[in-house]
């Protein structure tokens, strides 16, 4: 090491500061070298007076050589100063290092040892103890020196007794310093040092236990910012400058949190950010960190392993890493710790949070009511709501900025249709770009089909476990209904299309306390087009259609039906799908008088459904064949009711004409007017007859004839439990049945 300048010489300001953190570390190790030299001198005197110290494998000559070439290259190397001279040199070094450290910090030079002292509140003794243990990590020659001083060539790490001999000048001071080696002391509470035993000596006394510096602390002092390898698989260091901007962050909320963190710097601040995926929990945390000058360490609570009995827990390692990095901690997937079987883990997790006087963010979707263990902390529960239409529109513009988008893409309609969070919009836009590239070149234009397909993919798919997805196939020209009914169906679509304008811009949102969704009742006989109408609405709005399987929902066990319904509505909140309850009277039927416990619980189920329907923001379509069986309380809460009448002759004729695909070969003699006039059946039955006739024709001449229609009609009537009478086939019907061989 170069000669140190005189502390009183102020002519060279640059020379009076440490050029780097490593230079400061080596200068402090020079003091440790002096302490070791004094201890070696004392050990030599013991060797001369006591025969038991003779015959060591480490020779005196080798010790002299080691002392002349320590890692810090001290000026006193090669001499054998007396203890008093050592003390004066030690005092001078301590004074000079303190002065240089102060000037270095003033000039903005980062000194890792100094920062470690501040972070964990270490005093001078603890710093020196850390340096004694760190020396063997800096230079392996210290292993032989420590073995010599401990009279055991196998003991290459300093023991508690050796540290006390080096740092405590008197017996009284040594006894007092033993408190630094308890589990509650800073060096061990923060896992800076580790105590370990010799396997050959179980249960040794404290003085005989060896000490080692935690590997992450060694790397930190040697200027490494890499995350602790024990937490690297579940944590990531985020740069707040890159993640704190964007419309996801509510500025008022951001300012309130910043003031809270700044005003309670001495206490642990815990912010529970609750909301669905993509709502901006991570962005809020990053924005606050950006404003208060902290980095952000994101850790996944779902990956927390089972803690071992010895050594630091993963939570403690994450908390310590955050302090080393000058970062707040964001625990994502916090909900996984709220499960009943993980309560012990949650308790230890909460204990670790209390010990860290800075901000911690907990990100999840479920509610959390903490116990009294966090009374000493500053706890904030913050629910992040879904973005408004204006905010979603801004997200889409930002996500698609820089991409070629077709002129016919209506971002306003896309914003209205899919009530996405900011994260979902970002993901959907990225997927749309990928879909467009699959169709063409690297700079393929984004079309409406790409965006809608990507949005449907982003919608929550967990509904599939409770419902059956229906792929819409029908368009407006496929459904045959009276004009006023079709107009009502179009009004339903317009209700969804313009709800953001009415609720948001026109202020109706402030007048509605419950759900702003859409509830519709389709009633009418089977086969009159209720499911077809649901498909048309889904296709028009660009939403997915899920038909609820009542066999999965309804349970004979008390409370299970409500649980299943809760799951459906909870998943549907983020699914951006239409829920279609067919035969809804089985679930939404009239409430009965309470005669026994079954009636009471059945009415509870209906009451629960009423509540969820009012709170729900999505689209629900109820279909029933028996309108009179529906509970009137439901009907009053519906925005639309559409009655699907049994088709008259005119409508049946239209259905018969429209049921045939253009590619189906048909006999020109097909009497559609006769079929519409003679057989009073619904559109669903007409479709079944046409399909059955096509299969008959495929097996007999490959052309659909009247005989095929009559044969298929008879089979449809038999399936419905109707009897084919002779009167039904007057005015020519007999000849068709005779031709098909089915008469009589």
Number of C-alpha atoms within 10 A of each C-alpha: 12 7 7 13 15 11 13 8 10 11 9 10 11 13 14 23 22 23 14 14 20 17 15 22 20 19 23 20 23 23 24 21 24 23 19 23 23 20 16 19 16 13 17 15 10 13 13 11 10 10 9 11 14 11 8 13 10 15 11 12 8 12 15 16 12 17 24 16 13 17 21 21 17 21 14 16 19 13 10 14 16 11 16 10 12 18 15 11 17 18 13 14 18 15 13 19 21 13 14 19 21 16 17 21 15 11 12 8 16 19 21 19 21 18 14 18 14 11 13 16 11 17 11 9 15 19 16 19 22 22 21 28 23 24 23 21 18 16 12 12 18 25 19 21 24 23 18 24 22 19 17 14 16 13 18 20 24 26 23 21 17 22 22 21 18 20 19 17 10 11 11 9 13 17 11 12 16 15 11 16 20 12 13 11 14 18 22 17 16 17 20 19 21 18 17 13 16 13 8 7 10 8 11 14 11 15 14 19 20 22 23 20 22 15 14 22 22 18 15 19 19 15 15 11 13 13 21 18 11 13 18 13 12 16 22 15 20 16 16 24 14 12 16 21 14 15 16 25 21 14 12 8 13 17 13 11 23 16 13 14 21 13 10 15 12 12 17 21 25 24 20 23 28 23 20 21 17 18 23 27 26 24 21 25 28 29 28 26 25 20 17 13 14 21 22 28 27 24 24 18 21 14 14 16 11 9 13 9 7 6 12 15 19 19 22 21 19 24 22 22 24 24 20 19 17 16 25 27 28 31 24 20 17 23 18 18 18 15 10 9 10 11 12 10 16 17 14 14 17 15 14 16 21 20 15 21 16 25 26 25 25 23 26 21 16 14 14 13 7 11 9 7 11 15 10 11 19 16 16 14 14 15 16 19 12 20 19 16 21 14 16 25 20 17 25 19 14 15 18 17 10 8 13 13 16 11 10 8 14 10 16 16 16 21 22 21 21 24 22 29 24 25 19 19 26 18 17 25 26 15 19 24 23 16 19 19 16 11 11 10 9 11 11 17 19 22 18 18 14 20 23 19 16 21 24 18 15 20 23 15 15 14 23 14 12 20 20 15 19 15 13 20 11 17 15 16 8 16 19 21 22 13 8 10 16 16 11 14 20 15 13 18 17 13 15 17 19 15 21 23 14 13 16 15 12 11 12 14 17 9 8 10 9 14 15 18 17 23 23 21 24 24 24 19 16 19 19 24 23 25 21 19 23 27 25 24 23 24 18 17 20 21 24 21 26 25 20 23 15 17 8 13 19 18 14 9 8 14 14 14 21 19 14 16 20 16 16 21 21 14 19 24 18 23 26 24 27 23 26 26 24 20 18 23 19 14 20 23 20 18 19 11 9 12 8 8 10 12 14 14 15 21 18 16 23 20 17 15 20 15 13 17 22 18 15 19 20 22 22 24 23 23 24 23 21 15 19 12 15 21 17 14 15 19 16 10 14 17 13 17 20 17 17 20 15 19 21 15 18 12 17 25 18 19 23 18 13 15 16 15 8 8 6 12 15 16 12 10 9 15 12 17 15 15 21 22 13 16 15 15 20 20 23 14 18 24 17 16 23 19 16 19 23 23 15 20 20 13 10 12 9 15 19 23 23 24 22 24 27 25 21 22 23 18 17 18 16 12 10 10 9 11 10 15 9 11 10 12 18 11 10 10 19 18 16 19 20 13 14 16 11 13 17 9
